[in-house]
């Protein structure tokens, strides 16, 4: 995307002959990544709990994809997703673990069962998918790429996000360990950490709409990111351009993790450092 006009730019990759598993593929960033990997020539297994959403993803692409309705918190389902790729395409080259949940609640009102479910999907699911994909990649002996997902809230406080932020931080720590252990097998493991991305339900619920109306102008780029802008990083991390990249966390947040929007100008009227700047001499 062009930062000012929002127009698309041409970023191309060639994954002809490669296979990829993408979880959380029923909507949002997951659906965008399915579209992008298909456009790049990859054979795609799209997995999600939501059958109807997966069908919508299938309808959004021009080439055939393989759908798997599954729950990544179950070891047998994670194995089934990966085995589907092996059965259909002979091996799995890339595994993009995008599936996640992000319910928000005040700390003192958070329910333990919700906390457990957030960790089951975001952490256990990522672990199970990483483990299953790595085993298949090692068996094939060709190496591979695993891309996990985090969030900008993993490194800063965000009211209402106790379970989600903690689960995303845990995913980053897990991914670093996976990168170390899988490196001898030429399997590279990286993490994408999106900021505010335009995946919200339309029309926006009133409270969410009001919150975003206040938040967006203060972002460094004064706009949310697009799902395709996140997907472009996943494509890169699976490409030969990232052949020496592993264990890294890639922020896709338009600079939001660094600070707010610059409105300028910069004026230094503090006389204490005139002797440094030479002002007034």
C-alpha positions as CSV (number, residue, x, y, z in Angstrom):
1,X,0.0,0.0,0.0
2,X,1.1,3.6,-0.7
3,X,1.3,5.4,2.7
4,X,-0.5,8.5,1.4
5,X,-2.9,7.3,-1.3
6,X,-3.6,3.8,0.0
7,X,-3.1,2.5,-3.6
8,X,-1.7,-1.0,-4.1
9,X,1.9,-1.6,-5.0
10,X,3.1,-4.6,-6.9
11,X,5.0,-7.0,-4.6
12,X,5.5,-10.4,-6.2
13,X,6.7,-13.8,-5.0
14,X,6.9,-17.1,-6.8
15,X,6.0,-20.1,-4.7
16,X,5.2,-22.5,-7.5
17,X,5.6,-26.0,-6.3
18,X,5.5,-25.0,-2.7
19,X,2.8,-25.9,-0.2
20,X,1.6,-23.8,2.8
21,X,-0.8,-24.4,5.7
22,X,-2.6,-21.2,6.9
23,X,-4.7,-21.4,10.1
24,X,-7.3,-18.8,11.0
25,X,-8.1,-18.7,7.3
26,X,-11.8,-17.9,7.5
27,X,-11.5,-14.2,7.6
28,X,-9.3,-11.1,8.1
29,X,-5.5,-11.5,7.8
30,X,-5.8,-15.3,7.4
31,X,-8.1,-14.9,4.3
32,X,-5.8,-12.2,2.9
33,X,-2.8,-14.5,3.2
34,X,-4.6,-17.4,1.5
35,X,-5.3,-15.0,-1.4
36,X,-1.7,-13.8,-1.5
37,X,-0.1,-17.3,-1.4
38,X,-2.5,-18.5,-4.1
39,X,-1.5,-15.5,-6.2
40,X,2.1,-16.5,-5.7
41,X,1.5,-20.0,-7.0
42,X,1.5,-21.9,-3.8
43,X,-0.7,-24.9,-3.0
44,X,-2.8,-23.9,0.1
45,X,-4.4,-25.8,2.9
46,X,-6.7,-23.3,4.7
47,X,-7.8,-24.3,8.2
48,X,-10.3,-22.8,10.6
49,X,-13.1,-23.8,13.0
50,X,-15.5,-21.8,10.9
51,X,-16.7,-23.9,7.9
52,X,-18.8,-21.1,6.4
53,X,-15.9,-18.6,6.7
54,X,-13.6,-21.1,5.0
55,X,-16.1,-21.5,2.1
56,X,-16.0,-17.7,1.8
57,X,-12.3,-17.8,1.6
58,X,-12.5,-20.5,-1.1
59,X,-14.8,-18.3,-3.1
60,X,-12.4,-15.4,-2.8
61,X,-9.6,-17.1,-4.8
62,X,-9.3,-18.1,-8.4
63,X,-7.4,-21.3,-7.9
64,X,-8.4,-24.4,-5.9
65,X,-7.5,-24.6,-2.2
66,X,-7.9,-27.4,0.3
67,X,-10.1,-26.6,3.3
68,X,-9.8,-28.3,6.7
69,X,-12.3,-27.6,9.4
70,X,-10.4,-28.2,12.6
71,X,-9.7,-27.0,16.2
72,X,-6.0,-26.3,16.6
73,X,-6.2,-26.8,20.4
74,X,-6.6,-30.5,19.7
75,X,-3.4,-32.4,18.9
76,X,-5.3,-34.8,16.6
77,X,-6.7,-31.8,14.6
78,X,-3.3,-30.1,14.3
79,X,-1.8,-33.4,13.0
80,X,-4.8,-33.8,10.6
81,X,-4.2,-30.3,9.2
82,X,-0.6,-30.9,8.5
83,X,-1.2,-34.5,7.2
84,X,-3.7,-33.1,4.8
85,X,-1.0,-31.0,3.2
86,X,1.4,-34.0,3.1
87,X,-1.3,-36.2,1.6
88,X,-2.3,-33.7,-1.1
89,X,1.1,-32.1,-2.0
90,X,3.7,-34.6,-0.8
91,X,5.1,-32.3,1.9
92,X,4.6,-29.1,3.7
93,X,7.0,-26.2,3.0
94,X,5.4,-23.4,5.0
95,X,3.2,-23.2,8.1
96,X,1.6,-19.9,9.0
97,X,0.0,-20.1,12.4
98,X,-2.4,-17.1,12.3
99,X,-5.3,-18.5,14.3
100,X,-6.0,-16.6,17.5
101,X,-8.7,-15.2,19.7
102,X,-8.7,-11.8,21.5
103,X,-11.6,-11.3,23.9
104,X,-11.1,-8.4,26.2
105,X,-12.2,-7.9,29.8
106,X,-11.2,-5.9,32.8
107,X,-8.6,-7.7,34.9
108,X,-10.9,-7.9,38.0
109,X,-13.7,-9.3,35.8
110,X,-11.7,-11.7,33.8
111,X,-12.9,-15.3,34.1
112,X,-10.4,-18.1,34.5
113,X,-12.1,-20.3,31.8
114,X,-11.8,-17.4,29.3
115,X,-8.2,-17.0,30.2
116,X,-7.6,-20.7,29.7
117,X,-9.3,-20.7,26.3
118,X,-7.3,-17.8,25.1
119,X,-4.1,-19.6,26.0
120,X,-5.5,-22.8,24.5
121,X,-5.9,-21.2,21.1
122,X,-3.1,-18.7,21.0
123,X,-0.4,-20.7,22.8
124,X,-1.3,-24.4,22.8
125,X,-2.6,-24.2,19.3
126,X,0.6,-22.5,18.0
127,X,2.7,-25.1,19.8
128,X,0.7,-28.0,18.4
129,X,0.8,-26.7,14.9
130,X,4.5,-25.8,15.1
131,X,5.3,-29.3,16.4
132,X,3.2,-31.1,13.8
133,X,4.6,-29.0,10.9
134,X,8.2,-29.4,12.1
135,X,7.9,-33.2,12.4
136,X,6.6,-33.3,8.8
137,X,9.3,-31.0,7.5
138,X,12.0,-33.0,9.2
139,X,10.6,-36.2,7.8
140,X,10.7,-34.7,4.3
141,X,14.3,-33.5,4.8
142,X,13.8,-30.3,2.9
143,X,13.7,-27.7,5.7
144,X,10.8,-25.2,5.9
145,X,9.4,-22.0,7.3
146,X,7.1,-21.6,10.3
147,X,5.5,-18.2,10.8
148,X,3.8,-17.6,14.2
149,X,1.7,-14.6,15.2
150,X,1.9,-12.2,18.1
151,X,0.6,-8.7,18.7
152,X,1.9,-5.3,19.7
153,X,0.2,-5.6,23.1
154,X,2.8,-8.3,24.0
155,X,5.3,-5.6,24.9
156,X,3.1,-2.9,26.4
157,X,0.2,-2.6,28.7
158,X,-3.3,-2.4,27.2
159,X,-6.4,-2.2,29.5
160,X,-8.6,-5.2,29.0
161,X,-6.0,-7.3,27.3
162,X,-4.5,-9.3,30.2
163,X,-5.1,-12.8,28.7
164,X,-4.5,-11.8,25.1
165,X,-1.3,-9.8,25.8
166,X,0.1,-12.5,28.1
167,X,-0.6,-15.2,25.5
168,X,1.1,-13.3,22.7
169,X,4.2,-12.7,24.8
170,X,4.3,-16.4,25.5
171,X,4.0,-17.1,21.8
172,X,7.1,-14.9,21.2
173,X,9.1,-16.7,23.8
174,X,8.0,-20.1,22.5
175,X,8.9,-19.1,18.9
176,X,12.5,-18.1,20.0
177,X,12.9,-21.6,21.5
178,X,11.5,-23.2,18.4
179,X,13.9,-21.2,16.2
180,X,16.9,-22.5,18.1
181,X,15.8,-26.2,18.2
182,X,14.7,-26.4,14.6
183,X,17.6,-24.5,13.1
184,X,19.7,-27.8,12.6
185,X,16.9,-29.0,10.4
186,X,17.0,-25.8,8.3
187,X,13.5,-24.8,9.6
188,X,13.3,-21.1,10.2
189,X,10.8,-19.8,12.7
190,X,9.7,-16.2,12.9
191,X,6.9,-14.2,14.5
192,X,4.8,-11.4,13.0
193,X,3.4,-8.8,15.5
194,X,0.7,-6.7,13.9
195,X,-0.6,-3.5,15.3
196,X,-4.0,-2.1,14.5
197,X,-5.2,-3.8,11.3
198,X,-8.5,-3.2,9.6
199,X,-10.1,-6.5,10.3
200,X,-12.9,-5.2,12.6
201,X,-16.5,-6.3,12.0
202,X,-18.6,-4.0,9.7
203,X,-20.5,-2.1,10.6
204,X,-18.5,-1.3,13.7
205,X,-20.2,-1.8,17.1
206,X,-20.7,1.7,18.6
207,X,-18.2,1.5,21.5
208,X,-15.5,0.1,19.1
209,X,-16.2,2.8,16.6
210,X,-15.9,5.5,19.2
211,X,-12.6,4.0,20.5
212,X,-11.1,3.7,17.0
213,X,-12.2,7.3,16.1
214,X,-10.0,8.5,19.0
215,X,-7.1,6.1,18.4
216,X,-6.5,6.3,14.7
217,X,-5.5,10.0,14.4
218,X,-2.8,9.4,17.0
219,X,-1.1,6.6,15.1
220,X,2.2,7.6,13.4
221,X,0.6,6.9,10.0
222,X,-2.9,8.0,11.1
223,X,-4.5,4.9,9.6
224,X,-4.9,1.2,10.4
225,X,-2.9,-1.3,8.5
226,X,-4.5,-3.5,5.8
227,X,-4.5,-7.3,6.1
228,X,-2.5,-7.6,2.9
229,X,0.3,-5.5,4.5
230,X,0.6,-8.1,7.2
231,X,0.4,-10.9,4.6
232,X,3.3,-9.3,2.6
233,X,5.6,-9.9,5.6
234,X,4.5,-13.6,5.8
235,X,5.3,-14.0,2.1
236,X,8.7,-12.5,2.6
237,X,9.5,-14.7,5.6
238,X,8.7,-17.7,3.5
239,X,10.8,-16.5,0.6
240,X,14.4,-16.9,-0.3
241,X,14.9,-13.3,0.7
242,X,14.6,-14.3,4.3
243,X,16.9,-17.3,4.2
244,X,19.0,-16.0,7.0
245,X,16.2,-14.8,9.2
246,X,15.0,-16.8,12.2
247,X,13.9,-16.2,15.8
248,X,12.8,-12.6,14.9
249,X,9.7,-10.7,15.8
250,X,8.5,-8.5,12.9
251,X,6.3,-5.6,13.9
252,X,3.8,-4.5,11.3
253,X,2.3,-1.6,13.2
254,X,3.1,1.5,11.2
255,X,5.4,2.6,14.0
256,X,2.8,2.6,16.7
257,X,5.1,0.7,19.0
258,X,7.5,3.6,18.9
259,X,5.2,6.4,19.7
260,X,2.4,8.7,18.5
261,X,1.9,10.7,15.4
262,X,4.4,13.5,14.8
263,X,2.7,16.9,14.4
264,X,5.8,19.2,14.5
265,X,7.5,21.5,14.3
266,X,10.3,20.7,16.7
267,X,11.2,23.8,18.8
268,X,13.9,23.8,21.5
269,X,13.4,26.9,23.6
270,X,15.3,25.5,26.6
271,X,18.2,28.0,27.3
272,X,20.1,25.5,29.4
273,X,21.8,24.0,26.3
274,X,22.5,27.2,24.4
275,X,26.2,26.5,25.1
276,X,25.8,23.2,23.1
277,X,23.8,24.5,20.2
278,X,25.5,27.9,20.0
279,X,22.2,29.6,20.0
280,X,22.4,33.3,21.0
281,X,26.1,33.6,20.2
